[in-house]
């Protein structure tokens, strides 16, 4: 038995929204990709626990990636500063 057309349409739009978001798109870009308004996404969040869970997982993954990137950049900056400030006769 297939899903009703309205449900298939909503699921396709949710998939477009979440896929764009997970690919690094902004919320606004994700809404545009899914051809939905912010009110529609808000309604999904309120009424669809599965959507809410997946969206939160996407945001959590993005946050973790951003923190990791910031840590790598900080380590690189510290190493660069250490090399730059080391006396030229070190180790020699």
Helices and strands as residue ranges (DSSP letters): H 5-22, H 27-34, H 38-47, H 49-85
